[in-house]
Amino acid sequence: MSSFKDKLQQTYGGQLKPLLSRLALRTLVIIIVGALFPTAFIDWGKYAPIEAARNENLSQIMTNRAYGSAPVYDDPRMTLITLDGNGGVVDRAEIVKVLEVLSGGPWKVIVVDLSAAPGSGDGACALLEGVGAAAKDKPVVLLRPLKELLEPDGSVSIEEDVYFSDQCQEQVSSETDERVFYGHGLLDKVSTSGKYGSVRPWVPVVVKRSDGDHYSQRLVPSLSLVATLASEVKSPTELRTKLDEYGLETRRATSADFSPVKSALRHCAQERGAGATGPSCVLDTSGKPEELRITFHLPEITRATTETARRKTDLLRIIPSKSFDDADAKEAADQEIGIVALASPGEDVHDTPIGTMTGGAVVANQIYAFSNGEFQQELGGVWSRLFEVGIVAIGALSSLLAALVLLVAHLYIKYRRGRVFEDLVRETDRVWAPAMLIGALVSAAIAWFGIQYAYSDGFISFAIVGLFMGLCKISFMAEEWISAVFGRFTNTGAGGHG
C-alpha cells in the first residue's frame, strides 16, 4: 500500500488539492441546481400529475398497513350491523329489531347511519318507540339527512325528519329528546384524488327552532364525532352538556339563545404518546373547520385468518342483521359502539383509499380516527422544501464520497495490474457516473423512507418529488455509465483493429 501511495504522489502530487476543490464545487452546484427543481415542483405539484402520484402512493401505503399491519390502538371496539335496503332506505321494523338487541347489550353508544322507509300508522310510531327504548340508558345517534350545499354562505338545509314523523310527535317525551342526538353523515372525497377519504367535523346548517317556524344557523357535528364523544362520557346528559358547551347542535330543533361557551374541543378518547408529532386531537369550534383526511385502519373483514386480521375484527365486528340476536350481545362484552348501517350493494358503497367500502365501515373508520387522532395533515411548505434540499444535499455528498472511494479503488486496480495512470481529471470522469448513480440511489432511498416516516407521524409528505427526481437521476446516470463503458470498449476495439 505504501508503494501505491508513492505512485499516487509521484503521478498526481500537485493535482490532488485542485481535484478536491473541483469536486467540491461540482457538488455544491449539484446541491443548488438539484434543490431548485424539487422546490419548484412543490409549488406547482398540487396542480400536476405529481399530486395524483402522491395520492396514489399514500393510498398504497394506507392499504398495505390497513391489511398487513396490526392496529395502532386497540380502542374503541365497534360492532357494525348491516341491513339490506331498497332504494337506499330500510324497513322500519328491521331497524326496531336491531335496536332491541343493541339496547339490551353492553354497547355504550348506538349509531344509526341510515334512512328509514316512510312510515304510516303503527309502523311509523314503532320506530319512534324503538329509538326511545334504546335511548333509556345510552346515547342514540341518528342521521340528520342534509341537502346539498346550496346557500352562498355555505349553509345547508335540513330535509324532512325520517324518524319522528308528525303523527308521532306527541309520543316524543322531553327525556327521549335529550337522549337522542343528530349528526350529519356527509362523506367527502379528497379533492385531489376523487376518493372518499375525508370528513368535516361539523357543517353549518339551517335548523328549525323549537319556538315555532323560525330557523337559525347552527353547527351540526359529524355523526362519527358525536359517537366518539358519546363513548367517552358516562351518560347522555353529560354528552348533551358537552356538545352544548362547544356550540354543536345535535337536537331536532334548536333554541333561540343557543350559544357556545368553549371553543377548543378535544375529541381523542385517549392520550397520544408524549413523543407524538401527528395532528392535534383538539378542534377549534370557533373557526371554519377544514376537511380532515382519514387514516383508514379498519378494512371490512368478515373472517379473520391471521393474527393481524383477528385484531382488526376485534375492533370492528361485522354482523348481518338477519343473524344478529341476543347471542351476539352476550359475546360483545368488550364492545363500545354499535353501528347500524346499510349494506345493499350499489346503494351505500364508496371508493376509499383502501378500496371499496360500505358507508357503515367508513363511519367506523371515522370514529376510530376521531378517537385516536388518526388524520393526515399536509407537511408544511417550509419543511417540505427543507426536506427536499436535505435529500439533494445528502445525495450529492454521497456522490462526492463515492467518487473519491471509486477513484482510489480504480487507480489501485490499475496499479495492481501494472497499467499506466492517465490524467487525473480523465480518471475522475470515469468514476463520476457510477458515483452519481450511488448518490441517486441514496436520495431515492431517503425520500422513500421519508414518505413512510412522515405517514407514520400523520403527515402527507411531498418527498414523492424527491423520489421521482432520484429515480430519474438513477435512470440517466445508469445510461451515462453504460454508454461510457461501451464507448471505451468500442474505442479499444477500434484501436486494436487499426
C-alpha positions in Angstrom: 0.0 0.0 0.0 2.9 2.3 0.7 4.2 1.9 -2.8 0.7 2.6 -4.1 0.7 5.9 -2.2 4.2 6.7 -3.5 2.9 6.0 -7.0 0.0 8.4 -6.5 2.3 11.1 -5.1 4.7 10.7 -8.0 2.0 10.9 -10.7 -0.5 13.3 -9.2 1.4 15.1 -6.5 0.2 18.6 -7.2 -3.2 17.8 -8.7 -4.9 16.3 -5.6 -5.9 19.6 -4.0 -7.2 21.2 -7.2 -9.1 18.0 -7.8 -10.8 18.1 -4.4 -11.7 21.8 -4.9 -13.2 20.9 -8.3 -15.2 18.1 -6.9 -16.4 20.2 -4.0 -17.5 22.9 -6.4 -19.3 20.4 -8.6 -21.0 19.0 -5.6 -22.2 22.5 -4.5 -23.6 23.2 -8.0 -25.4 19.9 -7.9 -26.9 20.8 -4.5 -28.0 24.3 -5.7 -29.4 23.2 -9.0 -30.8 20.0 -7.7 -32.6 21.8 -4.9 -34.3 24.2 -7.3 -36.2 21.6 -9.2 -38.0 19.8 -6.3 -38.8 23.0 -4.5 -40.4 24.3 -7.8 -42.3 21.0 -8.1 -43.7 21.5 -4.6 -45.2 24.9 -5.7 -47.0 23.6 -8.8 -47.2 20.0 -8.0 -50.6 20.3 -6.4 -52.0 21.1 -9.9 -49.9 18.5 -11.7 -49.7 14.7 -12.0 -47.3 14.9 -9.0 -50.3 15.3 -6.8 -52.1 12.3 -8.3 -49.0 10.2 -7.9 -48.6 11.3 -4.3 -52.2 10.4 -3.5 -51.8 7.0 -5.2 -48.7 6.4 -3.2 -50.5 7.4 0.0 -53.4 5.1 -0.8 -51.0 2.2 -1.4 -49.2 2.8 1.9 -52.6 3.0 3.7 -53.8 -0.2 2.1 -50.7 -2.1 2.9 -50.9 -1.1 6.6 -54.7 -1.5 6.8 -54.5 -5.1 5.7 -51.0 -6.1 6.7 -50.2 -4.2 10.0 -51.6 -4.5 13.4 -53.9 -1.7 14.6 -52.1 1.3 16.2 -54.7 1.5 19.0 -57.0 -1.2 20.4 -59.9 1.2 21.1 -62.7 1.8 20.5 -64.3 -1.6 19.7 -67.3 -1.4 17.4 -70.0 -3.7 16.1 -71.3 -3.0 12.6 -74.8 -4.4 12.0 -75.6 -4.3 8.3 -79.1 -4.2 6.9 -80.4 -4.7 3.4 -82.4 -1.8 1.9 -84.5 -0.9 -1.0 -83.5 2.3 -2.8 -81.2 3.4 0.0 -83.8 3.0 2.8 -84.6 0.2 5.2 -87.8 -1.2 6.6 -88.6 0.3 10.0 -89.5 -3.0 11.6 -86.0 -4.3 10.7 -84.4 -1.3 12.4 -86.6 -1.8 15.5 -85.5 -5.4 15.8 -81.8 -4.4 15.7 -82.3 -1.6 18.2 -83.9 -4.0 20.7 -80.9 -6.2 20.7 -78.5 -3.3 20.9 -80.4 -1.6 23.8 -80.1 -4.8 25.8 -76.4 -5.3 25.1 -73.2 -3.9 26.5 -72.8 -1.2 23.9 -72.3 2.3 25.3 -73.5 4.1 22.2 -75.8 3.2 19.3 -75.3 4.9 15.9 -77.9 4.6 13.2 -76.4 5.6 9.9 -79.3 5.0 7.5 -82.6 6.4 6.4 -85.8 4.6 7.3 -88.5 3.9 4.8 -91.6 6.2 5.1 -93.8 5.0 7.9 -97.5 5.2 8.5 -99.8 4.3 11.4 -98.4 2.0 14.0 -95.3 1.2 11.9 -94.2 4.8 12.0 -94.6 5.1 15.7 -93.0 1.7 16.4 -89.6 3.1 15.2 -90.0 6.1 17.5 -90.8 3.7 20.4 -87.7 1.6 19.5 -85.5 4.6 19.4 -86.9 5.8 22.8 -86.4 2.4 24.4 -82.8 2.2 23.2 -82.1 5.7 24.5 -83.2 5.0 28.1 -79.7 4.4 29.4 -77.4 5.1 26.5 -77.0 7.8 23.8 -78.6 7.1 20.4 -77.0 9.0 17.5 -79.3 9.3 14.4 -78.5 10.5 10.9 -79.6 14.1 10.1 -80.2 14.0 6.3 -79.0 17.1 4.6 -79.5 18.6 1.2 -76.5 19.7 -0.9 -74.7 22.9 -0.1 -76.9 25.4 -1.8 -76.6 28.7 0.2 -74.0 31.3 -0.7 -72.8 31.4 2.8 -72.1 27.6 2.8 -75.1 26.7 4.9 -77.2 23.6 4.3 -80.9 22.9 4.8 -82.5 20.0 6.6 -84.6 17.5 4.8 -87.7 16.0 6.3 -87.1 14.1 9.5 -87.2 10.4 8.6 -87.6 9.1 12.2 -90.0 11.3 14.1 -92.9 11.8 11.8 -95.6 14.4 12.6 -98.2 11.9 13.6 -96.0 10.6 16.4 -94.7 13.9 17.8 -96.9 13.7 20.8 -95.2 10.5 21.8 -91.8 12.2 21.9 -91.0 12.9 25.6 -88.5 15.6 26.5 -86.4 12.9 28.2 -86.2 11.0 24.9 -85.3 14.1 23.0 -82.4 14.8 25.4 -81.0 11.3 24.9 -81.3 11.2 21.1 -78.6 13.0 19.1 -78.4 14.0 15.5 -75.3 14.2 13.3 -74.6 14.7 9.7 -73.5 11.8 7.6 -71.8 13.6 4.8 -68.9 11.6 3.3 -66.4 13.7 1.5 -64.0 13.0 -1.3 -60.4 14.1 -1.2 -60.5 16.8 -3.8 -57.2 15.8 -5.4 -57.9 12.0 -5.5 -61.6 11.6 -6.1 -61.9 9.0 -3.3 -63.9 9.2 -0.1 -61.2 9.9 2.4 -62.1 13.0 4.4 -64.7 14.1 6.9 -66.0 17.5 8.0 -66.2 17.6 11.8 -69.2 19.9 11.6 -71.1 21.8 8.9 -73.3 25.0 9.2 -77.0 24.0 9.0 -80.2 26.0 8.9 -82.1 24.4 11.9 -85.7 24.8 12.8 -86.2 26.4 16.1 -88.3 25.0 18.9 -90.3 28.2 19.4 -92.2 27.9 16.1 -91.5 28.1 12.4 -88.3 30.2 12.8 -84.9 29.0 11.8 -81.3 29.6 12.9 -78.0 28.6 11.6 -76.1 26.2 13.8 -73.1 23.9 13.6 -74.2 20.3 13.2 -71.4 17.8 14.0 -70.5 14.7 12.2 -72.3 11.5 13.2 -68.9 9.9 13.8 -67.7 12.8 16.0 -70.8 12.6 18.2 -70.4 8.9 18.5 -66.7 9.3 19.5 -67.6 11.9 22.2 -70.5 9.7 23.4 -68.1 6.8 24.0 -66.1 9.0 26.3 -68.8 10.2 28.7 -70.8 8.4 31.4 -74.3 9.4 30.4 -76.4 11.1 27.6 -76.9 14.1 29.9 -73.1 14.6 30.2 -72.8 14.3 26.4 -75.6 16.8 25.8 -73.9 19.3 28.1 -70.5 18.8 26.4 -71.9 19.4 22.9 -73.8 22.4 24.1 -70.7 24.0 25.6 -69.0 23.8 22.2 -71.9 25.1 20.2 -72.5 21.8 18.4 -76.3 21.4 17.8 -77.5 17.8 17.9 -81.2 18.3 18.8 -84.0 18.0 16.3 -84.8 21.7 17.0 -82.7 24.4 18.3 -83.4 27.2 20.8 -83.1 30.9 20.1 -80.4 31.5 22.7 -78.2 28.5 21.9 -74.6 29.7 22.1 -71.2 28.1 22.9 -69.1 28.8 26.0 -66.0 26.9 24.9 -64.1 26.5 21.6 -61.2 24.1 22.0 -62.9 20.7 21.7 -60.7 17.6 22.5 -62.0 14.6 20.7 -59.4 11.9 21.3 -60.6 9.1 23.6 -57.0 8.5 24.9 -53.8 10.5 25.3 -51.4 10.2 22.5 -47.8 9.4 23.4 -45.7 12.3 24.6 -43.5 12.0 21.5 -46.4 12.1 19.0 -45.9 14.7 16.4 -49.0 14.0 14.3 -52.2 16.1 14.0 -53.7 17.5 17.2 -56.6 15.9 19.0 -58.2 19.4 19.5 -60.6 21.2 17.2 -61.4 24.9 17.4 -65.2 25.2 17.1 -65.0 28.9 16.8 -63.4 28.8 13.3 -64.3 27.3 10.0 -63.4 23.6 10.1 -61.2 22.1 7.4 -61.8 18.7 6.0 -59.8 16.0 7.9 -58.2 13.3 5.8 -58.8 10.0 7.5 -56.2 7.3 8.1 -58.1 4.1 7.3 -57.1 1.3 9.7 -60.1 -0.9 9.6 -60.9 -2.8 6.4 -64.1 -4.8 6.1 -63.0 -8.2 7.3 -65.7 -10.8 7.9 -63.4 -13.8 8.5 -60.1 -13.5 10.2 -57.3 -15.9 9.0 -54.3 -14.2 10.6 -53.5 -12.6 14.0 -53.4 -9.2 12.4 -56.9 -9.7 10.9 -58.2 -11.0 14.2 -57.1 -7.9 16.0 -58.8 -5.9 13.2 -62.1 -7.8 13.7 -61.8 -7.3 17.4 -62.0 -3.6 16.7 -64.8 -3.9 14.0 -67.1 -6.8 14.1 -69.4 -7.0 11.1 -72.7 -8.9 11.5 -75.7 -9.1 9.1 -78.9 -8.0 10.7 -80.6 -11.3 9.8 -78.3 -13.2 12.1 -77.9 -10.5 14.8 -79.6 -11.6 18.0 -79.1 -11.8 21.8 -76.3 -14.3 21.5 -74.2 -11.7 19.8 -75.0 -9.3 22.6 -73.6 -11.8 25.1 -70.4 -12.2 23.1 -69.9 -8.4 22.8 -68.9 -7.7 26.4 -66.0 -5.5 25.3 -67.8 -3.7 22.5 -68.3 0.1 23.0 -70.2 1.3 19.9 -72.9 -0.3 17.9 -73.3 1.0 14.3 -76.4 0.2 12.3 -75.9 0.8 8.6 -76.9 -0.1 5.1 -75.2 -2.9 3.3 -77.1 -3.2 0.0 -74.7 -3.4 -2.9 -74.6 -0.3 -5.0 -76.6 1.8 -2.6 -74.1 2.8 0.1 -70.7 1.8 -1.3 -67.8 4.2 -1.6 -64.4 4.2 -3.2 -61.9 4.9 -0.4 -58.1 4.9 -0.3 -58.0 1.3 0.8 -60.7 0.0 -1.7 -64.4 -0.2 -1.9 -66.2 0.1 1.4 -69.7 0.5 2.7 -70.8 3.7 4.4 -71.1 2.0 7.8 -67.4 0.9 7.6 -66.4 4.4 6.6 -68.2 5.7 9.7 -66.3 3.1 11.8 -63.0 4.4 10.4 -64.1 8.0 11.1 -64.9 7.1 14.7 -61.5 5.3 15.1 -59.8 8.4 13.6 -61.5 10.8 15.9 -60.9 8.6 18.9 -57.1 8.3 18.3 -56.3 11.5 16.3 -55.6 9.4 13.2 -55.8 12.0 10.5 -53.3 13.0 7.8 -52.0 16.6 7.6 -50.1 18.3 4.8 -46.4 18.7 5.7 -45.8 22.5 5.8 -44.3 24.1 2.7 -41.1 25.3 4.5 -40.5 21.8 6.0 -41.2 20.2 2.6 -38.6 22.4 1.0 -36.0 21.8 3.7 -36.6 18.1 3.4 -36.2 18.1 -0.3 -33.0 20.2 -0.1 -31.7 17.8 2.5 -32.4 14.8 0.2 -30.5 16.6 -2.6 -27.6 17.5 -0.3 -27.2 14.1 1.1 -27.3 12.6 -2.4 -24.7 15.0 -3.6 -22.4 14.4 -0.7 -22.9 10.7 -1.2 -21.8 11.1 -4.8 -18.7 13.0 -3.7 -17.7 10.4 -1.2 -18.5 7.6 -3.7 -16.4 9.4 -6.3 -13.4 9.6 -4.1 -13.7 5.9 -3.0 -14.2 4.7 -6.5 -11.3 6.8 -7.8 -8.9 5.3 -5.3 -10.2 1.8 -5.9 -10.0 2.3 -9.7 -6.4 3.6 -9.5 -5.4 0.8 -7.1 -6.7 -1.9 -9.5 -4.7 -0.2 -12.4 -1.7 -0.2 -10.1 -2.0 -3.9 -9.3 -2.4 -4.7 -12.9 0.6 -2.6 -13.9 -1.4 -0.2 -16.1 -0.4 3.4 -16.8 -2.2 6.1 -14.8 -3.8 8.7 -17.1 -4.6 12.3 -16.5 -6.3 12.7 -13.1 -9.3 14.6 -14.5 -9.9 11.9 -17.0 -9.6 9.1 -14.4 -12.1 11.0 -12.2 -14.6 11.4 -15.1 -14.5 7.6 -15.5 -15.9 7.1 -11.9 -18.1 10.1 -11.8 -21.2 8.4 -13.5 -21.2 5.4 -11.1 -20.6 7.8 -8.2 -23.6 9.9 -9.2 -25.7 6.7 -9.6 -24.8 5.8 -6.0 -25.9 9.3 -4.9 -29.2 9.0 -6.7 -29.9 5.6 -5.1 -29.2 7.2 -1.7 -31.5 10.1 -2.5 -34.3 7.9 -3.7 -34.0 5.6 -0.6 -34.1 8.6 1.8 -37.2 10.0 0.0 -38.9 6.7 0.2 -38.3 6.2 3.9 -39.1 9.8 4.5 -42.6 9.2 3.0 -43.1 6.2 5.2 -41.9 8.0 8.3 -44.0 11.1 7.6 -47.1 8.9 7.1 -46.5 7.2 10.5 -46.4 10.6 12.2 -49.6 11.7 10.4 -48.2 13.8 7.7 -48.6 13.8 3.9 -45.1 14.5 2.5 -44.0 15.9 -0.8 -41.0 13.6 -0.6 -42.6 11.9 -3.6 -40.9 14.7 -5.6 -37.5 13.7 -4.3 -38.3 10.1 -5.1 -39.2 11.0 -8.7 -36.1 13.1 -9.1 -33.9 10.3 -7.6 -35.4 7.7 -9.9 -35.0 9.9 -13.0 -31.4 10.5 -12.0 -30.8 6.8 -11.5 -32.0 6.1 -15.0 -30.0 8.9 -16.5 -26.7 8.1 -14.7 -27.1 4.4 -15.4 -27.4 5.2 -19.1 -24.4 7.5 -18.9 -22.3 4.9 -17.2 -23.3 2.2 -19.6 -22.6 4.5 -22.6 -19.2 5.4 -21.3 -18.3 1.8 -20.6 -19.4 0.7 -24.1 -17.6 3.7 -25.6 -14.3 2.7 -24.0 -14.8 -0.9 -25.3 -15.6 0.4 -28.7 -12.6 2.7 -28.8 -10.3 -0.1 -27.5 -11.6 -2.5 -30.1 -11.2 0.1 -32.9 -7.7 0.9 -31.8 -6.7 -2.7 -31.6 -8.1 -3.4 -35.1 -6.1 -0.4 -36.5 
